Amino acid sequence: MLYILGARLLPDEQVRIALTKMDGIGPKKAIQLCYRLGISGNIKMNELTKYQIDQIEQMIAQDHVVHWELKRGERADIERLISISCYRGIRHQDGLPLRGQRTHTNARTARKLIRK
């Protein structure tokens, strides 16, 4: 197993596909990252040298918000909505859908969790 910034990447996948397994990096960013580093996106992760892996880590760390940083930012946004008691914050707090979805017949799992 290969770990880059806390994300587990499979060694037998292509570099461009393996990078998309990280939160915050999609197919386009993965291809751009490979191009900027001069690495072919079609080679396997286990074929990369230690130097190339370090380059990937450094490039991701300085240019992209990924994995735990992204999740921490999302959680902070939700906490802010809850603290100012806006409609979306109240719906988050109650565990209900917050984008106008129907709750009379759908969203049963959310309502079951509230009852317990």
Summary of the structure (lengths in Angstrom):
residues: 116
radius of gyration: 19.6
end to end distance: 39.5
largest distance: 56.2
contacts: 296
relative contact order: 0.12
helix: 57%
strand: 7%
